[in-house]
Amino acid sequence: MADSVEAELRELVAVQAELIERLTFRVAELERQLRANSSNSSRPPSSDAPWAKQPAKARSGRQRSGRKPGKQPGAPGTSRCLVDDPDQLVLLEPLTCQGCHEPLDGVRGSVAERRQVIDLPPIPAPVVTEYQLMAKTCPCCGTVTTADFDAAATGETRDLADLNTAVLRGPGSPVRIGPRALAMCALLTCGHYLPVARATALLETMTGLHVATGFTAGVRSRAATILLATFVPHMITLLHRAPVLHADETTGRANQALAFVHVACTDYLTLMHVGGRSSADIDAGGVLPGFTGTLVRDGYAGYEHLPAMHAWCGAHLLRDLRALSDADPHGQLWALAMAQTLTDANTAAGHARATAATHLPPDTLTHLLARYTGALAKGHTDNLDQPSDLARKARTLIRRFRRYQDMILRFVTDLSVPFTNNQAERDIRPVKIQQRTSGGTWRTLQGLTDFATIHSYLSTTKKWGKDHLDALTTLFTTGPWLPPALTPAE
């Protein structure tokens, strides 16, 4: 009897021990998830709770430069200077002498001090230009000929007619909105991320031009239609020729559903399109299926079918490594070692590029590869046969580093490849900005698609140093500005 009771107790203790172990691992995993933020996971910075956000110094993976914030010693300062030709001059003259109090009328003075105030003029009324198409009867045959907007504009009227030709053509209302006003509508909604209603109100406040909210929304659609005809095909052709291309995707909520915005970009070109997240949706942009250069991307498997030479974003890998290290600093020392290896490799590659080198010195490359494999060996040993969820995640990450070593280290074997995919993340970030300012969603999927198309144009023109308002005015006048080459140096 005593033996059976003792056996039952031992069995109960074993069951409880197993349960405690499972619950311990579960608590550790939940605590790890609770500590996840944009610095140690793929979560966007906007998802970080403001009250729980760590200081930027703790969140950033950047190394300290050793310099104090602000202006550096010896750097030239900048300030607003007095102008030599002010628009208005006001002379403030003393009326009486401060010494004897005699009047100073008629006494010639000199400038003792100059101060200037810069302000905005009153809001001007919109400029209305009327075009009258004149009709003339031929004295010879009696034919009545009516002027054409293009043919009748000569001399001084040529430039003005060019500016408004695109607006005046075709049937419709005799009163049209000019291309510069159209450009301002598109700039406010797509360049400054304002909701349509607020953009309409701001347009009237700043320019005195009153338009309907629906008109402002329609301008965005009109701009996207023009860009799809010429700008987008031209960009696809250019991006196919790029030696290095960045790709990324982000979510966009439209019409109460989730969509994905995809970007393909370089330092001087940006092209976005909207779809799902599958490989077919990635291919629908028209750029990546025909691209055979080096593609810098994150670890999403939807890119694996592409024929390009792939390079893995180092910033994503550093966040994955930091997640392990933060969860168990002593048990996941390999993660810290691997992160330091990647950081040192990036520093070595940066120094090599700065000296115009085409490749790293062989001994440097051999040393980095040894550290890389050594960190993986350490991680494999420390996590072998460990039953925790963290250990399983570590083993998964170790397998990834082994399987994709060539992709991960592409930036050290080919110095034309950058360490991170930050270019794509910067170019696609406006989607999130616009979504947050518009109440967290687009009303229609077409609105999201139009925004992606227009912002591709705005991003590209900005990279080429073009003014956004001028570029949009050109878009509504003679058609979009098209980048002449991959880079200005070509």
Sequence and secondary structure as in RCSB ss.txt:
>XXXX:A:sequence
MADSVEAELRELVAVQAELIERLTFRVAELERQLRANSSNSSRPPSSDAPWAKQPAKARSGRQRSGRKPGKQPGA
PGTSRCLVDDPDQLVLLEPLTCQGCHEPLDGVRGSVAERRQVIDLPPIPAPVVTEYQLMAKTCPCCGTVTTADFD
AAATGETRDLADLNTAVLRGPGSPVRIGPRALAMCALLTCGHYLPVARATALLETMTGLHVATGFTAGVRSRAAT
ILLATFVPHMITLLHRAPVLHADETTGRANQALAFVHVACTDYLTLMHVGGRSSADIDAGGVLPGFTGTLVRDGY
AGYEHLPAMHAWCGAHLLRDLRALSDADPHGQLWALAMAQTLTDANTAAGHARATAATHLPPDTLTHLLARYTGA
LAKGHTDNLDQPSDLARKARTLIRRFRRYQDMILRFVTDLSVPFTNNQAERDIRPVKIQQRTSGGTWRTLQGLTD
FATIHSYLSTTKKWGKDHLDALTTLFTTGPWLPPALTPAE
>XXXX:A:secstr
 HHHHHHHHHHHHHHHHHHHHHHHHHHHHHHHHHH  TTTSS  GGGS GGG   HHHH      S  SSS TT 
        SS S       SB TTT  B TT                            EEE TTT  EEE  TT
TT  TTHHHHHHHHHHHHSSSS S    HHHHHHHHIIIIIS   HHHHHHHHHHHH     HHHHHHHHHHHHH
HHHHHHHHHHHHHHHT SEEEEEEEEEEETTEEEEEEEEE SS EEEEEE SSHHHHHTTSSGGG  SEEEE S 
GGGTTSSSEEEE HHHHHHHHHHHHHH TTTTHHHHHHHHHHHHHHHHHHHHHHTT SS  HHHHHHHHHHHHHH
HHHHHHHHTT  SHHHHHHHHHHHHHHHTHHHHTHHHH TTS S  HHHHHHHHHHHHHHHHTTTSBSSHHHHHH
HHHHHHHHHHHHHTT  HHHHHHHHHHT     SSSSTT 
